[in-house]
Amino acid sequence: MALERPKSLRELALEHLRNSIVDGSLKMGQVLSERKISEELGVSKSPVREALAQLRDEGLVSIEPQKGARVFTLSDSEVTQICDFRQAIETAAFELALSRDSDGLASNMSRVVEDMERARARGDEKEYLALDTTFHHLIFQHAGNDYLTASYTRYVGKIAALRTHLAKLPQHTNLSFEEHQKIAAAVRRGDMTEIRNLLIEHIDRTRQAYKSASIVLEGMDAP
């Protein structure tokens, strides 16, 4: 049995920062101080700097000369591009997954939806959102195409962070859960036409929600 290699300081810093951005602990546009992060984690600036460079490649952090690093922000145009990307790549992966392992996909999606329902009942938003990410990642796991998986994985952190941002909107999570239930049911039936239509509706709602999110969230945060 192979021993698991201990994580490097860079990997630990990367994991901490990525998780903090995805779960909303670090807000969109928030300035990131290498010194402060290194002090919080008890490491030197070098692994923090390397982690920030990796997060820049993933689109979760922007780094500007003389200005430093900050958590990503998104314009309406960028959200539209993310949604276009998701629609194209998830549809392609769904078609492969249904043709190669429809039973496995259906079984795992049903299990995740059940877990999502339990997380909602507990009021565990963080767990629910993590399961939301797992639900969509299942499509790629069962598609059996490393190139599609790698393309999606590169941006999965940004997609998950956007999901956390929108979860604060009224009724967003309720509607999202209903859509996941419908998609899982369509997968059990093996109906690709229905899946495609549900996916369009599901992803397009993200596109539309973001357009009004800033106004709504500012109002919710007001004293």
Legacy VTK file of the C-alpha trace (Angstrom):
# vtk DataFile Version 3.0
C-alpha trace
ASCII
DATASET POLYDATA
POINTS 223 float
0.000 0.000 0.000
1.476 3.329 -1.101
1.892 5.999 1.546
0.140 9.295 0.876
2.618 12.079 0.206
2.287 14.923 2.728
1.092 18.194 1.234
3.681 20.886 0.586
3.335 24.367 2.094
2.334 25.621 -1.349
-0.425 23.006 -1.597
-1.685 23.815 1.894
-1.788 27.538 1.130
-3.456 26.852 -2.215
-6.125 24.650 -0.661
-6.823 27.175 2.101
-7.136 30.130 -0.259
-9.168 28.272 -2.871
-11.629 26.994 -0.272
-11.923 30.465 1.281
-12.786 31.994 -2.090
-15.213 29.235 -3.040
-17.120 29.307 0.261
-17.291 33.103 0.301
-15.035 33.678 3.312
-12.967 35.819 0.950
-15.317 38.131 -0.939
-15.239 38.992 -4.628
-12.819 41.864 -5.191
-11.227 41.536 -1.728
-7.569 42.580 -1.558
-5.195 39.749 -0.598
-2.088 40.531 1.431
0.765 38.045 1.069
2.119 39.121 4.454
-1.207 38.721 6.247
-1.900 35.327 4.660
1.582 34.034 5.453
1.172 35.139 9.093
-2.251 33.496 9.375
-0.953 30.216 7.951
2.413 30.332 9.702
4.395 30.006 6.477
6.780 32.222 4.527
5.586 34.451 1.682
7.064 32.155 -0.977
4.428 29.352 -0.854
1.687 31.977 -0.571
3.012 33.748 -3.666
3.129 30.424 -5.553
-0.434 29.607 -4.453
-1.684 33.005 -5.622
-0.036 32.455 -9.008
-1.870 29.128 -9.370
-5.173 30.739 -8.385
-4.554 33.412 -11.005
-4.285 30.639 -13.614
-7.609 29.234 -12.350
-9.233 32.645 -12.672
-9.908 32.970 -8.934
-7.379 35.739 -8.322
-6.160 38.740 -10.309
-2.622 40.039 -9.824
-1.536 43.479 -11.023
1.974 44.963 -10.836
2.324 47.486 -7.987
-1.256 46.735 -6.862
-0.953 43.142 -5.670
-3.563 40.409 -5.623
-7.300 40.437 -5.118
-10.148 37.943 -5.391
-11.717 37.851 -8.854
-14.753 39.873 -9.847
-17.088 39.178 -12.752
-18.777 41.424 -15.274
-22.093 40.463 -16.878
-20.133 39.606 -20.032
-17.839 37.210 -18.165
-20.789 35.488 -16.488
-22.372 35.022 -19.903
-19.145 33.446 -21.181
-18.971 31.101 -18.165
-22.574 30.042 -18.760
-21.900 29.496 -22.476
-18.876 27.377 -21.545
-20.870 25.322 -19.045
-23.736 24.772 -21.455
-21.431 23.502 -24.181
-19.133 21.327 -22.078
-21.782 19.853 -19.744
-24.034 18.955 -22.678
-21.152 17.200 -24.431
-20.203 15.349 -21.238
-23.826 14.353 -20.581
-24.121 12.772 -24.033
-20.987 10.703 -23.439
-21.980 9.752 -19.889
-25.426 8.551 -20.977
-23.940 6.447 -23.768
-21.190 4.941 -21.613
-22.552 4.612 -18.075
-26.162 5.774 -17.827
-27.006 3.485 -14.888
-23.998 4.591 -12.845
-24.681 8.253 -13.579
-28.366 7.925 -12.643
-27.568 6.103 -9.411
-24.926 8.584 -8.271
-26.989 11.636 -9.187
-29.969 10.305 -7.236
-27.709 9.726 -4.219
-26.294 13.252 -4.378
-29.778 14.782 -4.707
-30.819 12.880 -1.562
-27.745 14.235 0.231
-28.617 17.747 -0.994
-32.105 17.403 0.447
-30.707 16.368 3.832
-28.268 19.297 3.796
-31.143 21.688 3.070
-33.174 20.205 5.923
-30.249 20.866 8.295
-29.805 24.375 6.948
-26.221 23.493 5.986
-25.659 25.845 3.055
-21.938 25.125 2.735
-22.542 21.358 2.461
-25.405 21.906 0.013
-23.216 24.028 -2.265
-20.396 21.459 -2.121
-22.896 18.780 -3.171
-24.103 21.040 -5.993
-20.539 21.084 -7.311
-20.311 17.285 -6.882
-23.555 16.816 -8.829
-22.176 18.561 -11.905
-18.772 16.911 -11.576
-20.481 13.500 -11.813
-21.290 14.235 -15.448
-17.582 14.316 -16.250
-16.678 11.358 -14.053
-19.062 9.149 -16.020
-18.256 10.657 -19.422
-14.826 9.023 -19.373
-13.050 11.798 -21.282
-9.969 13.253 -19.582
-9.854 16.288 -21.885
-13.398 17.356 -21.057
-12.747 16.766 -17.353
-9.522 18.798 -17.399
-11.229 21.688 -19.190
-14.054 21.770 -16.671
-11.810 21.279 -13.629
-9.722 24.310 -14.555
-12.715 26.576 -13.946
-14.690 24.583 -11.384
-13.460 26.807 -8.540
-14.727 29.958 -10.225
-18.046 28.256 -11.026
-18.382 27.140 -7.392
-17.531 30.626 -6.088
-20.187 32.133 -8.355
-22.641 29.537 -7.024
-21.882 30.648 -3.437
-22.369 34.296 -4.395
-25.787 33.633 -5.915
-26.933 31.408 -3.026
-27.604 34.582 -1.017
-30.386 35.565 -3.408
-33.956 34.899 -2.233
-35.317 31.544 -3.472
-32.202 30.805 -5.526
-31.313 27.603 -3.661
-34.918 26.364 -3.661
-35.173 26.774 -7.418
-31.728 25.251 -7.915
-32.653 22.166 -5.895
-35.859 21.622 -7.885
-33.850 21.825 -11.108
-31.351 19.243 -9.854
-34.228 16.914 -8.995
-35.633 17.275 -12.505
-32.250 16.676 -14.142
-31.649 13.538 -12.046
-35.110 12.228 -13.008
-34.429 12.882 -16.699
-31.125 10.999 -16.386
-32.975 7.995 -14.930
-35.235 8.065 -17.993
-32.235 8.476 -20.307
-33.928 11.409 -22.051
-31.120 13.517 -23.524
-33.505 15.996 -25.130
-35.104 16.727 -21.759
-31.700 16.909 -20.074
-30.493 19.424 -22.640
-33.569 21.623 -22.130
-33.322 21.423 -18.336
-29.623 22.260 -18.468
-30.335 25.326 -20.600
-32.947 26.474 -18.082
-30.700 25.726 -15.096
-27.622 27.522 -16.420
-29.535 30.400 -17.985
-31.098 31.172 -14.600
-27.561 31.682 -13.270
-26.942 34.114 -16.109
-30.117 36.068 -15.383
-29.707 35.985 -11.600
-26.245 37.529 -11.720
-27.508 40.541 -13.649
-29.640 41.581 -10.680
-27.499 40.044 -7.927
-25.394 43.119 -7.180
-28.424 45.316 -6.554
-30.219 42.688 -4.477
-27.172 41.733 -2.404
-26.272 45.370 -1.738
-29.781 45.860 -0.422
-29.522 42.785 1.779
-26.190 43.966 3.207
-27.424 47.482 3.963
-27.784 48.393 7.670
LINES 1 224
223 0 1 2 3 4 5 6 7 8 9 10 11 12 13 14 15 16 17 18 19 20 21 22 23 24 25 26 27 28 29 30 31 32 33 34 35 36 37 38 39 40 41 42 43 44 45 46 47 48 49 50 51 52 53 54 55 56 57 58 59 60 61 62 63 64 65 66 67 68 69 70 71 72 73 74 75 76 77 78 79 80 81 82 83 84 85 86 87 88 89 90 91 92 93 94 95 96 97 98 99 100 101 102 103 104 105 106 107 108 109 110 111 112 113 114 115 116 117 118 119 120 121 122 123 124 125 126 127 128 129 130 131 132 133 134 135 136 137 138 139 140 141 142 143 144 145 146 147 148 149 150 151 152 153 154 155 156 157 158 159 160 161 162 163 164 165 166 167 168 169 170 171 172 173 174 175 176 177 178 179 180 181 182 183 184 185 186 187 188 189 190 191 192 193 194 195 196 197 198 199 200 201 202 203 204 205 206 207 208 209 210 211 212 213 214 215 216 217 218 219 220 221 222
